């Protein structure tokens, strides 16, 4: 995972790679903990994972799928399309993150992503990623 992603704590939003089909698909897990830095102020007495960070976790999962075949490249989030949020993510939730590369063109790729918790869809959409040099 750390070979495919340049992110490190506290901005690494993926805890474990569960499945990897290099260049095509990745499934990862993010365990949302009470200790996660972003929960301290989001929101007091009603903590939840910000939707922007769910998108980041999905983009990182897409980066793992895409960049696992492009050694030395760094994935950059270029665009978010059709993103929908269906549930609030609270501390104690284990997110399963799915990324399927629909197609790549040059250094760009369109990746369909989905986040699930307890078998229910939390978020879904498309991210466009670019592979660049770190």
C-alpha positions in Angstrom: 0.0 0.0 0.0 2.7 2.5 0.9 4.5 1.8 -2.4 1.4 2.8 -4.4 0.5 5.8 -2.2 2.6 8.7 -1.1 0.2 9.5 1.7 1.3 9.1 5.4 -0.3 9.7 8.7 -2.4 11.6 9.4 -3.7 11.8 5.8 -3.5 8.2 4.9 -7.2 7.3 4.8 -6.8 3.6 4.1 -5.8 1.0 6.7 -5.6 -2.2 4.7 -5.7 -3.5 1.2 -8.1 -6.5 1.1 -8.1 -7.2 -2.6 -6.0 -6.0 -5.5 -6.1 -6.6 -9.2 -3.3 -4.3 -10.4 -4.5 -1.7 -12.9 -8.1 -2.8 -12.6 -9.6 -3.0 -9.1 -8.8 -2.5 -5.4 -10.8 -3.1 -2.2 -9.5 -1.5 1.0 -10.7 -0.9 4.6 -10.8 2.2 6.7 -11.7 1.7 10.4 -13.1 5.0 11.6 -11.9 5.4 15.2 -12.7 7.8 18.0 -9.0 8.8 17.8 -9.1 9.9 14.2 -7.9 13.5 14.1 -10.8 14.8 12.0 -13.5 13.8 14.6 -12.3 16.3 17.2 -14.1 19.2 15.7 -16.5 17.5 13.2 -18.9 17.8 15.1 -18.7 18.3 18.9 -21.2 15.9 20.5 -22.1 14.4 17.1 -18.9 13.2 15.5 -18.9 12.0 11.9 -16.3 11.5 9.1 -16.4 14.5 6.7 -17.7 13.6 3.3 -14.6 15.2 1.7 -12.4 12.6 3.6 -14.7 9.8 2.4 -14.0 11.0 -1.1 -10.3 11.1 -0.3 -10.3 7.5 1.0 -12.1 6.4 -2.2 -9.6 8.3 -4.3 -6.7 6.7 -2.4 -8.3 3.3 -3.1 -8.5 4.2 -6.8 -4.9 5.2 -6.6 -3.9 1.9 -5.2 -5.7 0.1 -8.1 -4.2 2.4 -10.7 -0.7 3.0 -9.4 0.1 -0.5 -8.4 1.2 -0.9 -12.0 2.9 2.5 -12.4 5.9 2.3 -10.0 7.2 5.7 -8.8 4.0 7.6 -9.8 1.8 9.6 -7.5 -2.0 9.7 -7.9 -3.7 13.1 -8.0 -7.4 13.6 -7.7 -8.5 15.6 -10.7 -12.2 15.5 -10.7 -15.2 14.0 -8.8 -18.3 13.1 -10.7 -21.8 11.9 -9.7 -20.8 11.5 -6.0 -23.7 10.7 -3.8 -23.7 10.2 0.0 -26.3 7.9 1.5 -25.3 7.5 5.2 -23.4 9.3 7.9 -20.1 7.6 9.0 -19.7 7.6 12.8 -16.8 6.4 15.0 -16.7 2.7 15.2 -17.6 2.2 11.6 -15.5 0.0 9.3 -15.7 1.3 5.8 -15.1 -1.1 2.9 -13.9 0.9 -0.1 -14.2 -0.3 -3.7 -12.5 1.1 -6.8 -12.9 -0.2 -10.3 -10.9 1.4 -13.1 -13.4 1.9 -15.9 -10.8 3.1 -18.4 -7.5 4.8 -18.5 -6.2 7.2 -21.1 -2.5 8.2 -21.0 -1.8 9.3 -17.4 -5.5 9.7 -16.5 -8.0 7.2 -15.4 -11.7 7.2 -14.7 -12.5 5.1 -11.6 -15.9 4.0 -10.3 -15.8 4.1 -6.5 -18.1 3.0 -3.6 -17.9 3.0 0.1 -19.9 0.5 2.2 -20.5 0.0 5.9 -22.2 -3.1 7.2 -23.3 -4.0 3.7 -25.0 -0.7 3.0 -23.8 1.9 0.5 -22.4 5.0 2.3 -21.2 6.8 -0.8 -20.7 6.2 -4.5 -19.5 8.0 -7.6 -16.7 8.4 -10.0 -13.2 9.9 -9.5 -10.8 10.9 -12.2 -7.2 10.4 -11.2 -3.9 11.5 -12.8 -0.6 9.7 -12.4 2.3 12.1 -11.9 5.7 12.2 -10.4 6.1 12.7 -6.6 
